[in-house]
Amino acid sequence: MKRGRSPLAEREPAFLVAEFAEPKPMLEAAKTLREEGWRVELHSPFPVKGMKEALGFTDRTVPHAFLVGGIVGAVAGFGIQAYANWAYPLDVGGRPLIAVPAFMLIVFEVMVLCSVLTGIATMFAKNHLPRLHYPLFDAARFHLASDNRFFVSLALDGCDEGKARAALDRQGPASVEKVGGELPE
Amino acid sequence: MSEKNLTGRYHRITGEVVSIPPHFPAPVAWAVLFGISMLLVGLLVVSVVVLLIKGPGIWGNNIPVGWGFPISNYIWWLGIGHAGTLISAMLLLMQENWRNSLNRFAEAMTLFAVTCGGLYPVLHLGRPWFFYWMAPYPSTMGVWPQFRSPLTWDFFAVLTYLIVSICFWYIGIVPDLAAARDRAAKRRWQVFFGIFALGWRGSGRHWVRWRQAYVITAAIAVPLVVSVHSEISMLFAAGPIPGWNSTLFPPYFVLGAAFSGFAIVTMLAVMVRSLLGLKDLVNDRHLDMLGRMTLATGLLTGFGYVAEVFTALYAGSYEYQTLIDRFTGPYWWSFWGAVFFNFVPLQLLWWRKVRVAAIPAFLIGLSVAVGMWMERYMLLVTSLYRDWLESSVNLFHATFWDWSLYLGFIGFFMAAFLLFVRFLPVISQFEIKEALEEGEKSAG
């Protein structure tokens, strides 16, 4: 497994980060660049309406994870109650062992629990979080992405830096900066 | 041009919220309050240690009043917690933007109140160290919980509620922790916020997935609240006890819970804004809306009282006798106290002037908290103390240890809330920005 570069460093391309003062130009820039075929990401201090469309984001894994988690939870919630009543029958005045109405509350609670845990875990996993450091954090003004500035980043991934820079410049950003890419020997 | 002002406002909001922990505006007041809370936490520790050594005999619980303070306080605490979820989740789904100034600390209140509430039945077990017997796990004894009992439902409902509340609160706070991380100047704050922000970088794809998860969790949390407090009312309503055995109980409990919770949120809102000087972010509009919510849920709870009396009169016999015991029995003060503290000062909230005035709003909230505590006490004790066998009549009197444990939990709640206010962003700054942006778009 000994190699010159760590696998993590190999995965990370360099980025060009462009800063915008307002959300609307950021969305437009992201949309245009994406249509030109660049690998685009945007960064903003709050969710901006239209992000999904600008990024062409269609992934519905998270909602589906909630659904699947809920179904698994409901089945498991019922299953464990049914199993426990067979394994350890408590006959209370001849009432049915598998008392469906009495089981429903726990079915609901376990369904909710599994659904929420699965959904949120999926959200983090698909976002590749937690990941405490990311190359973009090295950009000089990137800390404003959680304040009042809006950023578009291009992953250079073997593309020509000059072309990428020109494409970004056409969108009229306040500034463009390159981060990552060079690895210390 | 207004957009330029908007980015300036965003910057001010970020500063106002995330600069609180590193540059706390009221260190002396905070230290005094925290000191008092920690004294009460000390009392809590002593009360629990004495309980573990001597057992529940130190309380006033007896036969037939086997539940006493632990269960009535449990319901009181959990009820308070529900308003946090309702404010946050229900108003998110209804796109009511005024929630954004309140949801963060209302949810924190939920977490701490549910923790206090959840510990009560565990301590009430007698041998609390065996609490895990309530969980269905394959034990060597081959014994399983009784799933047809509301006591087992309780375990699942409260545990689910606590975990879901923590998740909902935490994913809501992550972007603000990232904002705090990016602003932190001192190393220890950078590390603290850096770790808990999980590396959040405001990426567009992250926001979309985050939004999906947040909204769905909210949509699930609302029926969860209803299920949890309905289930708690089943602890009562599923038993053949006059004064309890009523289909009215689930909605009556849920509304009473929301009522007491809104009252406490009002108190905390007044406290947070005066302690932290957040008068722009938590403004008159928020107090006004909280006042209206308190009034509305209060009147609905009042309807529950009327319906309860009607049911008892309509049923007659034992139910009627319990009603008379509530009106004129040895615990008359708890019934009339509940009626007075819940509904009399509440009527002042019809006036906007009262709703937006900090001190009256705080005092009405306090009155409701007291009134709802009396209601839970009254419902529990008056139905139990007098059964229809002479051998099953016994008055309940709270002892010193009942009160000390209760005060101790209040101290724990206050201490936890103060720590939250001191170290974390108390207001959801990114959601306020989002709402401003949306408002700008719809206005322009």
Interface residues (C-beta under 8 A of the other chain):
Chain A: A21 E22 P23 A30 E41 L42 H43 S44 P45 F46 P47 V48 K49 M51 K52 A54 L55 F57 D59 R60 T61 V62 P63 F66 I80 Q81 A84 N85 A87 Y88 L90 V92 R95 A99 A102 F103 L105 I106 F108 E109 V110 V112 L113 S115 V116 L117 G119 I120 T122 M123 F124 K126 N127 L129 P130 R131 L132 H133 Y134 L136 F137 F142 H143 L144 A145 S146 D147 N148 R149
Chain B: E3 K4 T7 G8 Y10 H11 T14 P136 G142 V143 W144 P145 Q146 F147 R148 T152 W153 F156 A157 L159 T160 I163 V164 C167 F168 I171 P175 A178 A179 R181 D182 R183 G194 I195 L198 G199 W200 R201 G202 S203 G204 R205 H206 W207 V208 R209 W210 R211 Q212 A213 I216 T217 I220 L224 S227 E231 M234 F430 E431 K433 E434 E437 E438 K441
